[in-house]
Amino acid sequence: MIFADKLIDLRKKAGWSQEELAEKCGVSRQAVSKWEGAQSVPDLGRIVQLSELFGVSTDYLLKDELEAEGAGPLQETEAPLRALGMEEANAFLEAKERSAGRTALGVMLCILSPIVLILLCSAWGTGRLPWTEAQAAGVGMAALLLMIGGAVAIIVPNSLRMERYAWLEREQLDTLYGVSGMVRERQERFRPVYTRQMTLGVVLCVLAVIPVFLVLLVGENDDFYGACGMALLLALVAVGVLLIVRCSVVWGSYQMLLQEGEYSRPAKEARRSFQTYGGIYWGLVTAAYLAWSFLGGSWDRSWIIWPVAGAVYGAVCGIFSALRQKNG
């Protein structure tokens, strides 16, 4: 095995892309590409540096007759990295940007769905609506189901369209020349938008309780005013979540290609171990939400399940990750 082949083998076993190796060595990506393409050989100083990085001897790197036994602990390896080129990276980012708006809209519709039901039932209960209870509940439920159906009609096809890129979330990547730089540049251009939308979304969610407090001050004990306050709360939360989800999906696409944050290599390994339990968890949360809403008739309160469940899930994931790192 010649030096170029050994370098490729060691780099992939270490889980590094060419750009990452170039950064560690203090050289350009082109230099590493030439080394691996047998177009040039690094000088003695770089050879020593490479031997220290990979935990092998300089003899192993330079002498063709010495094979992999000199590589020591690097024999315990992951599967080969999957290459990602410029064209596919651009296509993914553009698809993710389109997907972000649809996903956010679907989530917003789910949050808005009980508003009509809450207002109609409250208006009937306070004598403001000359309908029967069945008519008020029937129209309200129809509006709720139509909005949830619309959300499903948006989210499901959107998820299916993005399925072709699911491997980017699961697998370790080897980004080809120029990909990381392009992604980093797009990420920096989007950063002000991300900061602005995330801040505004969080502020709206925090301020959403103000209508409820105002109703308590001016509406006395009128249940209809309370329902109006709850409807305004849900509307503000829906807009806030729309902004948060949209910018988070786009930002996450950059982190996914750069393998940073929740998409770093250790995080991917942890998520792969935890995803089965996550599916069970969210299935139970959905069942609890529907049971409380339909059987308990508590559409005005059951929405609280989602932020609480999200906070608990995040805490559990954090504990799981910490334990995994401690034991690993």
N, C-alpha and C positions, 0 to 999 in steps of 0.2 A: 504494500500500500504506500503510495507516494504522499508527500507532505500535504498536497491539496486535498486529497481524499480524507486524510487523517483530520485535517482542520474542519472540514465539513461535518465529519462524524462527531468530533468532540463538541463543536458548537451546538449541534442539534441535541446531543445528549444533555448538554447543559441547559437547554431550553431557551437559547438566545437567538435573536434574529441577527442578520449581518450588521444592521445599524447598531444594535446593542453591543455587539462585539467591537465594532469600530469605535464606539464611544468609550468602552473600557480600555481600549488600546491607545486612544488618542490619535486615531487616524481617520481618514475618510471612508465612506462606504465603498467607494470605488476601489480603494486599496485592498479591502477585505475581499471584494468580488474578484480582483485579479489574483489574489493568493489562492482562492478556492478554484479559480479557473486555470490554475497552473500557468498563468501568464507572467507571474513574478514571484519572488520569494522574499519574505521579510528579512531585514538585517538581523545581526546577532542579538542586538538589544531587544528587538521585538520577539525573537524566538524565546529568549529568556522570560520575557513578560508573558508570552502565551503559555509557556510551561508552568508558570506560577498560577495563572488564571485557571488552567484546566487540571492542575495537580498531576502533571506527567513530567517525565524527564525530557531534557533537550535532545538526548540521544533518540528517544522514541519519535520525536517530531522530525528529526533530520535523517535518520537512517531507515531506509525503506524496508530493510529486513526485520526490523522490530515491529511486532504487531500489537494487538490490543491489550496484551497482558500488562503492558506498561501503563495503561490508563487507569488502573486502580479502581477507586470508588465510583468512577463515572460509568461503570458497567451497569449499575442499577439505573435504568433510564425510563423515560416516558415514551409514548409512541412518537414517531417522527412528526415534526411540526407541519402544519398545512400552509402552503404558500398562498399569499393574498396579493394580487397584482393591482396596478393603478386603476384599470378599467372596472374591475369588480368592486373595488373600494368606493369609487365614485358612484357607481350604480346603487350600492347599498346605502350610502349617505343620502342620495336623492330620494330613494324609496322610503327611507326612514323619516325624512322631512315631510313627505306626503302623508305617511302613516300617522305621524304625531298629531296632526290636526283631526284626523278621523277618530283616533283613539280618545282624544280629549273630548270631542263632541259626544261620543257615545257615553262616556262617564258622566258628562254634564247632564245628559238626558235622563240617566238613571237617578241622579240626585233630584232633578226637577219633577220627576214623575208623580210623586204623591201630592203636589201642590193643589191641583184641581180638586182632588178628593177631599183634602183637608178643608178647603174653602167652601165647597158645596155642602158638605156634612155640617160644618159649623153654621153656615147660613141657614140651613134647614132647622138646625137645633135651636136657633135664636129667633125663629119666625120671620127671617128676612127673605126666605125663598118659598114661594107658594107651590112647592112640589111635595110629593110624598117622600118618605124616608127612602123607599126603594128606588125612586127616580133619582134622587140626589146621589145615593150610593152607586147606582148603576152607571150614571154618566161619569162620576168620578173614577170608578174602576175602569171604565172604558178608556178614559183619557190616560190613566196610569199604564194600562196594558199597551196602549198604542205607543206611548213614549218608550216603554221598555222594549217593545218589539222593534221600534225604530233604532234603538241603541244596539240591539242584537244584530239587526240587519247591517249596521255600520261596522261593528267590531269584529264579527265573525269573518266576513269576507276579507277585511283588512288583515286579520291575523293569518288567514290562509295565504294571502299574497306574500306575506313576509316569511312564510315557512321556509322558503328556499334559502334564506339567510340564517336559519336557526343555528347552523353549525358555528357561526361566528361567536355566538354566546357560549357555546359548550367547549370548543376545541382550542388548543394552543396554536397561536398564529406565528408565521414567519412572513412579515411584511416585506415585499420586494422593494427594490430601489425606488426612493422618492415617495413611497406611500405614507410613511410616518410624518414626513415633512409637510405633505399636502394636508393630512388630517389635522396636524397641529396648527397649521395656518388657518384652516376653516374654523377650528375650535376657538382660536383667539378672536376671529372676526365675530363669532356668535356670542362670546363671553358677555359683552354689555347687554345684549338682548336677554340672555339667560338670567343675568343678575336682576335686570329690570322686571321681567315677568315673574320670576320666582319671588321677589320682594313684594310685588303688587298682589300676587296670589295669596301669599301668607297673610298680608295685611287685611285683605278682604275676608279671609276665613276668621281672623281674630275679631274684626269689626262686625261680623255677621250677627253677633249677639245683641248689638245696640238696638235694632228694631224691637226685640223682645222686651228690653228694659224700658224703652219709650212707651210701648203699649201698656206696660204695668203702671206707668205714671199717668197716662192720659185716658186709658181705656177702662179704668175702674175694674169691675168684675165681669165685663162683657166678653164672653167666650169668642165671639166673632173677631173682636180686635186682637185677641190672643192668637187666633188662627192666622190673621193677616200678618202679625209679627213673625210667626213661624214660617209662613210662606216667603216673607222677605229674607229671613235667615237662610232658608234653603236656596233662594235665588242667588244671594251673595256668595254662599259657599260653593254653589255650582260654578259661578264665574271664576272664583278663586282657584278651584280645582282644575278648571279648564286651562288656565294659564300655567299652573304648576305642572300638570301632566304633559302639556305640549312641550314646554321648554325642557322638562326632565327627559323625555323620550329622545329629543334631538341631542341633548348633552350626553346622554347615555350612549348614543351611537358613536360619538367621538371617543369616549372612554373605552368602548368595546374594541375599536380598532387599535387604539393605543395601549390596550391591556392595562388600564389604570383603574384605580378605585375598586368598585365592586366587580370589575371585569379583569382584575389582575390575575396572574396565574394561580397563586394560592387561593384567591377567592373563587375562581372557577372550580377548583378541586373541591372546596368546601361546599359550593352550591350543588355540585353533582351528587355529593353524598346526602344533601339535605332536601333535594327537590321532591323526592317521593313523599316525605313527611309533610312538605309544604302543600302538596296537592290535597292530601287528606285534611289538613288544617283548614284550608280555604273552602273546601267542600262542606265541612261542618259549620263554618262561619256563615256560609250562604244559607244552609238549612236552618240555622238558628234565626237569621234575619227574616226569612220567609215565614217561619212558624210564628215568630213574635208579631210580624206585621199582619198576616192574614188571620191567624187564630186569636190573637190578642187585640186586633183592631188598633194597633199603636203605630200607624204610619208616621205620626207626628213626632215620635220618639225613637223608633227603631233604627233610624239612620245612624245613631250614635255608635251602633255596633261596628261600623266600618273604620272610623278613626281609632277606636279602642283596639280592634283586631289588628290594624296595621301597626300600632305602637307595640302591642304584645309580640307580634311576629318579628318586628325589627329587633326587639330585645332578645327574643329567643335565638334568632340568627346570630346576634352578636355574642351571646353566651356560647353557642355552639362553635362559632369560629374561634373564640378565645380558648375553649377547651381543646379544640383540635390542634391549635398551635402549641399549646402547652404539652400535649401528649405526643405531638409529632416532632 
